[in-house]
Amino acid sequence: MQYYYGNQMPLRVLDEAEFWKHQEEEHTVVIRELVGNLEQEYVKALKDWEEEFANAHQRVLRYIQTVKRSNGHVSQTLYQDILQLVTFCLEQSEAFITFCRRIMEDSNPISSNPTAKVVLNHIIVESEYFIGVAQTILYQ
């Protein structure tokens, strides 16, 4: 986490979301590259996830710019919009974790590849980390 924002919670939580949405976007590529013989339905689903994470990442970046331009004067409306965005990002990560667990069980190339299972478990742990950080910040 970057601490250039001091105690400015909106930037803090947005910084976390920005980093982790980009990570999750990259994780979709890692899975596709690692499992070359992955079933087409999962390849397509991972490409869809990649696009969804990229869209979320861009939304977060727009909010970061808005908060920076506000010079520390975040309105209640903007603050609520940020909380909604972070909640969306959190729920998106939860859904991705569910997807990763499902393909570990249902995909033959993944279930028979110990390395792929280790990588997917690591990806799940990283998304869970984001969820934990976001919850901690949101519920302070």
C-alpha positions, -999 to 999 in steps of 0.1 A, spaced: 0 0 0 13 35 -8 11 60 20 14 92 0 -21 102 11 -17 102 49 -50 96 66 -71 104 35 -92 73 35 -107 78 0 -73 77 -16 -61 49 6 -90 26 -3 -89 36 -40 -51 30 -41 -57 -6 -29 -86 -11 -53 -65 2 -82 -36 -21 -74 -56 -52 -69 -80 -48 -99 -48 -45 -121 -34 -76 -104 -66 -96 -110 -66 -85 -146 -31 -99 -150 -40 -131 -132 -65 -139 -159 -36 -138 -184 -14 -159 -161 -40 -187 -159 -45 -187 -197 -7 -188 -204 0 -214 -177 -27 -238 -189 -22 -239 -227 -48 -266 -233 -75 -250 -212 -110 -256 -224 -123 -229 -247 -152 -220 -223 -127 -211 -196 -105 -193 -220 -135 -171 -230 -146 -167 -194 -110 -156 -184 -110 -131 -213 -143 -117 -201 -129 -115 -165 -99 -96 -179 -121 -71 -195 -143 -67 -164 -112 -61 -142 -98 -36 -168 -131 -17 -167 -131 -17 -128 -95 -6 -128 -103 24 -151 -133 34 -129 -111 34 -99 -85 55 -117 -112 81 -126 -122 83 -89 -86 87 -79 -82 117 -102 -115 132 -89 -103 129 -53 -69 144 -61 -86 173 -79 -109 179 -48 -78 190 -28 -89 171 2 -125 183 2 -144 151 -6 -181 157 -5 -205 132 12 -219 122 -22 -184 115 -36 -175 96 -5 -206 74 -8 -199 68 -45 -164 57 -35 -178 33 -10 -202 19 -36 -173 14 -61 -152 -3 -35 -181 -26 -25 -185 -34 -62 -148 -42 -65 -150 -64 -34 -180 -83 -47 -162 -87 -81 -132 -103 -63 -155 -126 -44 -171 -138 -77 -137 -143 -93 -126 -164 -63 -157 -186 -68 -149 -189 -105 -112 -199 -98 -124 -226 -74 -149 -239 -99 -123 -242 -127 -99 -259 -104 -125 -286 -99 -141 -287 -133 -113 -282 -157 -93 -314 -166 -62 -295 -176 -61 -276 -143 -72 -304 -120 -45 -327 -134 -18 -300 -132 -3 -295 -97 15 -263 -107 -17 -248 -121 -35 -256 -88 -8 -240 -68 -9 -208 -89 -47 -207 -88 -46 -211 -50 -21 -182 -48 -43 -161 -70 -73 -168 -47 -52 -159 -16 -43 -126 -33 -79 -117 -41 -89 -127 -5 -62 -103 7 -77 -74 -12 -111 -83 2 -97 -83 37 -80 -49 32 -110 -33 16 -133 -46 44 -109 -33 71 -108 2 55 -146 3 47 -156 -7 82 -133 16 102 
